[in-house]
């Protein structure tokens, strides 16, 4: 099982839970498992091109965009964090 850290804006989909568990061999498979238990979460994370532009997924401390993207392998005990990108400036 992989622990998935859920940001506040998506907790309405997880019954208020800040972390949930899911299984899968890749980040993509973990997201599919999340979707089964928490319908609607996949659409908030992915679009037809992959991970949505304003969503970052971290496996441990690494952004999956710098690994193998959605095909990044995961193992039991890993932590996947969903981090909404924050736009700043003046």
C-alpha positions in Angstrom: 0.0 0.0 0.0 1.0 3.5 -0.8 0.1 6.4 1.5 -1.4 9.3 -0.5 -1.4 12.7 1.1 -4.5 14.7 0.1 -4.5 18.5 0.0 -7.3 20.4 1.7 -9.2 21.3 -1.6 -9.6 17.6 -2.4 -10.5 16.3 1.0 -14.2 16.6 0.2 -13.6 13.6 -2.1 -11.9 11.6 0.7 -14.5 12.2 3.4 -12.2 14.8 5.0 -9.2 12.5 5.3 -5.8 14.1 4.9 -4.2 10.8 3.9 -5.6 7.6 2.4 -3.9 4.4 1.1 -4.1 2.8 -2.3 -2.3 0.0 -4.0 -0.7 -0.2 -7.4 2.7 -0.7 -9.1 2.9 2.7 -10.7 1.6 6.2 -9.9 -1.0 5.8 -12.6 -2.3 2.5 -11.0 -2.4 4.2 -7.6 -4.6 7.0 -9.1 -6.9 4.4 -10.7 -7.2 2.7 -7.3 -7.9 6.1 -5.6 -10.6 6.8 -8.2 -12.4 3.5 -7.3 -12.5 4.5 -3.6 -12.9 8.2 -4.1 -14.8 8.9 -7.3 -14.0 12.2 -9.0 -10.4 12.5 -7.7 -8.9 11.3 -11.0 -10.5 14.1 -13.0 -9.1 16.6 -10.5 -5.6 15.2 -11.0 -5.4 14.2 -14.6 -6.5 15.5 -18.0 -6.1 14.0 -21.5 -2.4 15.0 -21.5 -1.5 13.5 -18.1 -1.1 15.4 -14.8 -3.0 18.6 -14.8 -0.8 21.7 -15.2 -1.6 23.1 -11.7 -1.1 19.8 -9.9 2.2 18.4 -8.7 2.6 14.8 -7.6 5.6 13.9 -5.4 6.8 10.4 -4.7 8.7 11.0 -1.5 10.6 14.2 -2.2 10.7 13.8 -6.0 8.3 15.4 -8.5 7.2 12.6 -10.7 7.7 14.9 -13.7 11.4 14.4 -13.2 11.1 10.6 -12.8 9.0 8.5 -15.1 5.8 10.5 -14.8 2.6 8.5 -14.3 4.7 5.3 -15.1 6.9 5.9 -12.1 7.1 2.7 -10.1 5.9 2.7 -6.5 6.4 0.2 -3.7 4.7 -0.6 -0.4 5.4 2.1 2.1 6.0 4.9 -0.4 4.3 8.2 0.1 2.6 10.0 -2.8 1.8 13.7 -2.1 -0.7 15.7 -4.2 0.4 19.3 -4.1 -1.7 22.0 -5.8 0.6 24.5 -7.6 0.4 27.9 -6.1 0.5 30.8 -8.5 2.0 33.9 -7.0 3.2 37.3 -7.9 1.9 40.8 -7.8 
